[in-house]
Amino acid sequence: MNQTLLDYYRLSADTFPLSITANASVSRDIGFFQFGPGNICFGHCHTGTATDLKDSGAFNALKQVQFDDQAVRLPFDFTEVVENLRRERYQQKILGNRNRFFQSDASRRLYYFFRDYLPPWFRRGLQEIYFRDWKGLPFPAWPVDFTVDNLHEAYLRLLMELTGTKKVPFIWFWPEGAAGCQILTHDVETSRGRNFTSRLMDLDDSYGFKASFQVIPEQRYEVPDEYVREIRSRGYEFNLHDLNHDGRLYLERREFLRRAARINAYTHRYASRGFRAGSMYRNQDWYDAFDFSFDMSVPNVAHLDPMRGGCCTVMPYFVDKIVELPVTTSQDYTLFQILQHYSLDLWKQQIALIRGKNGLISILTHPDYLLEERARRVFSSLLDYLRTMIDRENIWAALPGEVDLWWRARRQMKLVWKDNEWEITGPEKERARLAYAILDEGKLFYELAPVSSRQHLAR
């Protein structure tokens, strides 16, 4: 059984009594292909690959799957494809030189040196130039991309069809059978934002929410100990936001390692477990240098971020030892400053799509951009909308650190057949729920199992 598929669903290793392998003679050329209609893949494939995304439909790997009583052989490595998408390794093939300006060390130095001195209208003009082509970007899909999630569903559905299986047990994604998960995060970028933190916590509290605050530890502003204590004493999380937010964290490996060491020192000093890079610049292949437990720097789709790309999933995932909690909705800066939209329409659209996939609804706002009354009114309306949705639809409203702990516990859980029923073993098993993937007329859907008497007794 493919380990990536097992980890995503937490299936029993005995679910399919088959050998499942990739064809050894895959293409030497890395490129785009599809696994069923519309399921974009990026990697090596025996059927061949396209250098341009628009030609990926000419190479449908699903047609080349080989199957007999003992084995299923895919014409590609499923794990490679998933990791290439999650880690955004497709970027240069799609974007070419579109990221050149912000990937240049000299350009970033110049921009961030003058950034705070530029009038807002001039900064918006620069952004309009850079983002002018965002609607034409072919991939990931706007406003939410589910490619990684769709690929897992397509793979599981294929195995069920080939083996004549109608119902497959797995460990549900969220604790207590929640239909999805929602986290609220605030990045503090200036001293004005820091000084507004208490009032923003008051606003969050008025709707029954707790959030995480990501704070810049160097240069931008002072971080007094009493500020850290206030955040934590009120039940909020204190996490790190880059080192100094100059946009240069990932530009060069040696300098990155120096900065990563300082970030790790602050991680230990503040006993902080979470991190988000400035402007969500990222290189997931370098995460091995970090000591924090979870990261929140990777957008689901990044058409309107300085660094384009996106991880193409609405579920948390592991980058080696670190849990990635992707940013799955547009941040307030994008909405208010770039798109100039002061409504909930885009947020509501994204949230509805993510709910349909039982995914992680990750909200990112900044106290700095909520100082304006008009923006704050929109944010208040969002909190009211989220509160109603959570209460009505059994969404788990959690802190990022709680999601990190749950995802780690779920990874250690196992499904065991015992006394003629499935039992979940491992840490946090009392909060876990058994679910089934059900195949009906070619369509895959999920269904929670009733809570067993064994689970009732455990609780």
matplotlib code that plots the C-alpha trace (Angstrom):
import matplotlib.pyplot as plt

x = [0.0, 1.3, 2.3, 1.2, -2.3, -2.2, -1.1, -3.8, -6.7, -5.0, -6.2, -5.4, -2.4, -4.5, -7.3, -6.3, -4.5, -2.4, 1.0, 0.8, 3.8, 5.0, 6.2, 10.0, 10.4, 9.1, 9.9, 13.2, 11.6, 9.6, 6.5, 2.7, 0.2, -3.2, -4.6, -8.2, -9.9, -8.7, -6.4, -3.2, 0.1, 3.7, 6.5, 7.8, 5.4, 5.7, 3.0, 5.0, 4.7, 4.0, 6.3, 3.3, 0.4, -2.2, -1.0, -1.2, -4.5, -2.7, -1.0, -3.6, -1.9, -5.2, -5.4, -2.0, -2.7, -2.0, -3.9, -4.1, -5.0, -1.8, -0.8, -1.7, 1.0, 0.8, 2.7, 4.0, 5.2, 2.1, 4.3, 6.6, 3.6, 2.0, 5.2, 6.0, 2.6, 2.7, 6.3, 5.5, 8.2, 6.1, 6.5, 9.3, 7.6, 4.5, 5.7, 9.0, 10.4, 7.3, 8.8, 12.1, 11.6, 10.8, 13.3, 16.2, 18.2, 18.9, 15.2, 14.0, 16.6, 15.5, 11.8, 12.0, 14.4, 12.0, 8.7, 7.8, 8.6, 6.4, 3.0, 0.1, -1.0, 2.6, 2.8, -0.6, 0.7, 3.7, 1.4, -1.0, 1.9, 3.2, -0.2, -1.7, -1.7, -3.0, -6.4, -4.6, -2.4, -3.4, -2.5, -3.2, -7.0, -8.4, -10.0, -9.2, -7.2, -8.0, -5.6, -3.7, -7.0, -8.6, -5.6, -6.0, -9.7, -9.0, -6.4, -8.6, -11.6, -9.4, -8.3, -11.9, -13.1, -10.4, -11.0, -14.8, -14.7, -17.7, -16.8, -13.3, -12.8, -10.4, -9.7, -11.7, -9.7, -10.8, -11.5, -15.0, -16.2, -16.0, -17.0, -14.0, -11.6, -11.1, -8.1, -7.7, -4.2, -3.0, 0.4, 1.8, 3.9, 4.4, 4.5, 1.0, -0.3, 1.5, -0.2, -3.6, -3.2, -5.2, -8.2, -8.1, -8.2, -11.2, -12.9, -12.0, -13.2, -16.6, -17.4, -15.9, -12.7, -9.1, -6.3, -2.5, -0.4, 2.7, 5.3, 8.5, 11.3, 14.0, 14.2, 10.6, 9.5, 10.1, 8.6, 8.3, 7.9, 4.6, 3.3, 4.0, 2.5, -0.7, -1.3, -0.8, -2.6, -5.7, -5.6, -4.0, -1.0, 2.3, 4.2, 7.1, 6.7, 10.0, 13.2, 13.0, 10.5, 12.8, 11.8, 15.3, 15.0, 15.2, 17.3, 20.6, 21.4, 24.3, 22.4, 19.3, 21.1, 22.4, 18.9, 17.3, 19.7, 18.4, 14.8, 15.5, 16.9, 13.8, 11.7, 13.3, 13.4, 9.7, 8.8, 7.0, 5.9, 4.7, 6.1, 5.1, 7.6, 7.4, 5.2, 4.9, 8.2, 9.1, 11.3, 9.9, 13.0, 15.0, 12.6, 15.0, 17.0, 14.1, 13.3, 9.6, 6.8, 4.5, 4.6, 1.9, 3.7, 2.4, -0.8, -3.2, -3.1, -0.8, -1.9, -1.9, 1.2, 4.7, 5.8, 3.4, 2.6, 0.5, 0.4, -2.9, -4.4, -6.8, -5.4, -2.4, 0.6, 4.0, 7.2, 9.6, 9.2, 7.2, 3.4, 2.4, -0.9, -1.6, -3.2, -6.4, -8.3, -7.2, -5.5, -7.0, -4.2, -5.0, -8.7, -8.5, -5.3, -4.8, -8.3, -9.9, -12.9, -14.5, -17.0, -17.2, -18.0, -14.6, -14.1, -17.6, -16.9, -13.6, -15.0, -17.9, -15.5, -13.3, -16.2, -17.3, -13.9, -14.0, -10.8, -8.9, -10.3, -7.3, -8.0, -5.1, -5.5, -3.2, -3.9, -2.1, -4.7, -7.6, -6.9, -9.2, -12.8, -14.1, -11.8, -12.6, -16.3, -15.7, -13.6, -16.3, -18.8, -16.5, -16.2, -20.0, -20.4, -17.8, -19.4, -22.8, -21.3, -19.2, -22.1, -24.5, -22.2, -20.0, -16.7, -13.8, -12.6, -9.0, -5.8, -3.0, -1.0, -4.0, -4.3, -0.5, -0.9, -4.0, -2.3, 0.7, -1.5, -3.6, -0.5, 0.3, -3.2, -4.0, -7.1, -7.2, -9.8, -10.8, -13.8, -15.6, -15.3, -12.7, -10.9, -8.7, -5.5, -2.9, -2.6, -5.8, -7.8, -10.7, -11.3, -10.9, -13.8, -14.1, -15.3, -16.0, -15.2, -18.1, -18.2, -21.6, -22.2, -18.6, -18.7, -16.8, -18.2, -17.5, -19.7, -19.0, -19.6, -21.7, -19.7, -19.1, -19.8, -16.1, -15.6, -18.5, -16.8, -13.4, -15.0]
y = [0.0, 3.5, 5.2, 8.6, 7.3, 5.5, 8.7, 10.9, 8.6, 6.7, 3.4, 0.0, -1.4, -4.5, -2.6, -3.8, -7.2, -6.2, -5.1, -1.4, -0.1, 2.5, 1.4, 1.4, 2.6, 6.2, 9.1, 10.8, 14.1, 15.8, 17.5, 17.6, 14.9, 13.9, 11.1, 11.0, 14.1, 17.4, 15.8, 17.7, 15.9, 17.0, 14.5, 11.6, 9.3, 6.2, 7.6, 10.7, 14.3, 17.7, 20.7, 23.0, 22.6, 23.2, 20.0, 17.8, 16.2, 14.5, 12.2, 10.5, 8.1, 6.5, 4.7, 3.0, 1.5, -2.2, -4.6, -8.3, -10.4, -9.7, -6.1, -2.7, -0.8, 2.9, 4.5, 7.1, 7.5, 8.8, 10.0, 12.0, 13.7, 14.6, 15.9, 17.9, 19.7, 20.2, 21.6, 23.7, 22.1, 22.8, 26.6, 27.3, 25.2, 27.3, 30.7, 30.9, 34.3, 35.9, 35.7, 37.2, 40.6, 39.4, 36.5, 39.0, 39.9, 43.4, 44.0, 42.8, 44.9, 48.0, 47.4, 46.6, 49.5, 52.0, 50.1, 52.0, 55.4, 54.8, 56.4, 53.8, 54.9, 54.3, 50.8, 49.9, 51.0, 48.7, 45.8, 46.4, 46.1, 42.9, 41.3, 42.4, 38.8, 37.0, 36.1, 34.4, 32.1, 28.6, 26.7, 26.3, 26.9, 30.1, 30.7, 27.3, 24.5, 20.8, 19.0, 17.0, 16.1, 15.1, 12.9, 11.0, 10.5, 9.4, 6.9, 5.5, 5.3, 3.5, 0.8, 0.3, -0.1, -2.5, -4.7, -4.4, -2.7, -0.6, 0.6, 1.4, 2.3, 5.1, 7.4, 10.7, 13.9, 15.8, 15.1, 14.3, 13.8, 17.5, 18.3, 20.6, 22.8, 26.5, 28.5, 32.3, 33.9, 37.4, 38.6, 41.7, 43.8, 47.2, 48.8, 50.2, 46.6, 45.5, 48.3, 47.2, 43.6, 44.0, 45.6, 42.9, 40.2, 42.0, 41.8, 38.1, 37.3, 39.1, 36.4, 33.5, 33.1, 32.6, 33.2, 33.0, 36.1, 35.9, 38.4, 39.7, 39.2, 41.6, 45.2, 46.0, 46.8, 45.9, 42.7, 43.4, 40.3, 41.7, 41.8, 38.1, 37.3, 39.2, 37.2, 33.9, 34.8, 35.5, 32.0, 33.1, 31.6, 33.4, 32.4, 33.8, 35.8, 35.6, 37.1, 40.7, 40.5, 41.9, 39.4, 37.8, 34.7, 32.1, 33.9, 32.3, 29.0, 30.2, 33.3, 31.3, 28.9, 31.8, 33.3, 29.9, 29.5, 32.8, 31.9, 28.6, 30.6, 32.7, 29.6, 28.2, 31.6, 32.1, 28.4, 29.0, 26.1, 27.9, 30.1, 32.1, 33.6, 37.3, 37.8, 34.0, 33.5, 29.8, 26.9, 23.8, 21.7, 23.8, 23.2, 20.7, 23.6, 24.7, 23.6, 24.8, 22.3, 23.7, 26.2, 28.4, 30.0, 28.1, 29.4, 27.0, 29.2, 32.2, 34.2, 37.4, 36.9, 38.1, 34.5, 32.7, 29.0, 27.1, 23.7, 22.6, 21.1, 22.2, 19.6, 19.8, 17.8, 16.9, 18.4, 16.0, 16.7, 19.9, 20.1, 22.5, 24.3, 25.9, 29.3, 28.4, 31.7, 35.1, 37.3, 40.7, 42.6, 40.9, 41.6, 45.2, 46.6, 44.7, 43.8, 46.8, 44.7, 45.5, 42.6, 39.0, 37.6, 36.1, 34.8, 33.2, 31.6, 30.1, 28.9, 27.2, 25.4, 24.2, 23.1, 20.9, 19.1, 18.8, 20.9, 23.4, 26.9, 29.1, 32.8, 35.3, 38.9, 41.7, 44.1, 46.7, 46.5, 46.4, 49.8, 51.3, 51.2, 50.1, 47.0, 46.3, 46.2, 43.7, 41.6, 41.7, 40.5, 37.6, 36.6, 36.7, 34.6, 32.1, 31.8, 31.0, 28.5, 26.7, 26.3, 25.1, 22.8, 21.2, 22.8, 22.5, 26.0, 25.5, 27.2, 26.3, 24.5, 22.3, 21.3, 20.6, 18.2, 16.5, 15.9, 14.4, 12.2, 11.1, 10.1, 7.6, 6.1, 2.8, 0.9, -2.6, -5.3, -6.6, -8.5, -8.1, -4.4, -1.7, -0.2, 2.9, 2.7, 5.3, 8.7, 10.7, 7.7, 8.7, 11.8, 10.0, 8.8, 5.9, 6.9, 5.1, 6.0, 4.7, 4.1, 4.6, 4.7, 5.8, 8.6, 8.6, 10.1, 9.9, 8.8, 8.8, 5.5, 5.5, 5.8, 2.3, 1.0, 0.7, 4.4, 5.3, 3.4, 5.0, 8.4]
z = [0.0, -0.8, 2.4, 1.3, 0.7, 4.1, 5.9, 4.3, 5.3, 8.1, 6.4, 7.7, 5.9, 5.2, 3.4, 0.0, -0.1, -3.1, -4.1, -5.2, -7.1, -9.6, -13.0, -12.8, -16.4, -15.9, -18.1, -17.6, -18.3, -15.5, -16.5, -16.4, -16.9, -15.5, -13.4, -14.6, -16.1, -14.5, -11.8, -12.6, -11.8, -11.9, -11.9, -14.0, -15.8, -18.0, -20.3, -21.0, -19.7, -21.1, -20.6, -20.7, -18.3, -21.0, -22.8, -19.7, -20.9, -23.7, -21.1, -18.9, -16.5, -15.5, -18.9, -18.3, -14.8, -14.8, -12.6, -11.8, -8.8, -7.0, -8.0, -9.1, -11.0, -11.6, -14.4, -12.0, -8.4, -6.4, -3.5, -5.8, -7.5, -4.2, -2.7, -5.9, -5.5, -1.8, -2.0, -5.1, -7.2, -10.3, -9.9, -12.4, -15.1, -14.9, -13.8, -15.7, -14.9, -13.5, -10.0, -11.1, -9.6, -6.0, -6.3, -6.9, -3.8, -5.0, -5.9, -2.5, -0.7, -2.6, -2.1, 1.6, 2.3, 0.8, 1.6, 4.8, 3.2, 0.1, 0.1, 0.0, -3.5, -4.9, -3.3, -4.7, -8.1, -7.8, -6.7, -9.6, -12.0, -10.4, -10.0, -13.3, -14.7, -11.7, -13.2, -16.1, -14.0, -15.0, -11.8, -8.9, -9.4, -7.9, -5.4, -3.7, -5.2, -4.2, -6.6, -3.8, -2.1, -5.4, -6.3, -3.0, -3.7, -7.3, -6.1, -3.4, -5.8, -8.4, -5.8, -4.7, -8.3, -9.2, -6.1, -6.1, -2.7, -1.8, 1.7, 3.2, 6.9, 7.8, 10.7, 10.3, 9.7, 12.8, 16.4, 17.7, 14.2, 13.4, 9.8, 9.3, 11.2, 11.5, 12.8, 13.3, 13.0, 13.3, 11.9, 13.7, 11.3, 13.0, 16.4, 15.7, 15.1, 18.3, 20.2, 18.8, 19.9, 23.2, 21.3, 18.7, 21.4, 22.8, 19.4, 19.0, 22.5, 21.9, 19.3, 21.3, 19.4, 20.4, 17.9, 17.4, 17.1, 15.0, 16.2, 14.6, 17.1, 15.6, 14.3, 13.5, 17.1, 20.7, 22.1, 25.8, 28.1, 29.4, 25.8, 25.5, 28.9, 28.1, 24.9, 26.6, 29.8, 27.7, 26.1, 22.8, 21.1, 20.7, 17.6, 15.5, 12.3, 10.4, 11.9, 10.8, 7.9, 5.2, 2.6, 2.4, 4.6, 1.8, -0.8, -0.1, 1.8, 4.0, 5.1, 5.6, 7.9, 10.0, 10.2, 10.9, 13.9, 15.3, 14.7, 16.6, 19.5, 19.7, 19.4, 22.5, 24.3, 23.9, 24.1, 20.8, 18.6, 15.5, 12.7, 9.6, 7.2, 6.2, 3.1, 3.1, 1.3, 1.6, 0.6, 2.1, 1.2, 3.7, 6.7, 8.2, 9.7, 11.9, 15.5, 15.6, 15.5, 12.9, 10.0, 8.5, 5.5, 2.6, 0.8, -0.8, -3.9, -4.1, -7.2, -5.1, -3.0, -3.7, -4.2, -6.5, -6.3, -3.7, -2.0, -3.7, -0.5, 2.3, 4.7, 7.0, 5.9, 7.1, 5.7, 7.3, 11.1, 10.7, 10.3, 7.7, 8.3, 4.9, 4.5, 2.7, 2.5, 1.2, 3.8, 4.7, 3.0, -0.3, 0.1, 1.3, -0.1, -3.4, -4.5, -2.8, -1.7, 1.6, 1.7, 2.8, -0.7, -1.4, 2.1, 2.0, -1.3, -0.2, 3.2, 1.4, -0.9, 1.9, 4.0, 1.1, 1.3, 5.2, 5.1, 7.2, 7.1, 7.9, 8.4, 8.3, 9.3, 10.6, 13.5, 11.3, 8.6, 11.0, 12.5, 9.8, 10.9, 7.6, 7.5, 11.2, 10.4, 7.7, 10.0, 12.7, 10.1, 9.3, 12.9, 13.2, 10.1, 11.3, 14.8, 13.2, 10.8, 13.5, 15.8, 13.0, 11.2, 13.8, 12.7, 15.1, 16.1, 17.3, 17.9, 15.4, 18.1, 18.9, 15.2, 15.2, 18.2, 16.7, 13.3, 15.1, 17.2, 14.2, 12.3, 15.1, 15.2, 13.7, 12.7, 14.2, 13.6, 17.0, 18.3, 15.0, 14.8, 13.9, 16.8, 16.7, 18.7, 19.6, 21.3, 21.4, 20.3, 22.5, 20.4, 17.1, 15.0, 12.5, 9.1, 5.8, 2.2, 0.2, -3.5, -5.0, -8.8, -9.4, -6.8, -3.6, -0.4, 3.3, 6.2, 9.9, 11.7, 14.8, 18.0, 19.2, 22.7, 23.2, 22.4, 24.8, 27.6, 26.9, 27.2]

ax = plt.figure().add_subplot(projection="3d")
ax.plot(x, y, z, "-o")
ax.set_aspect("equal")
plt.show()
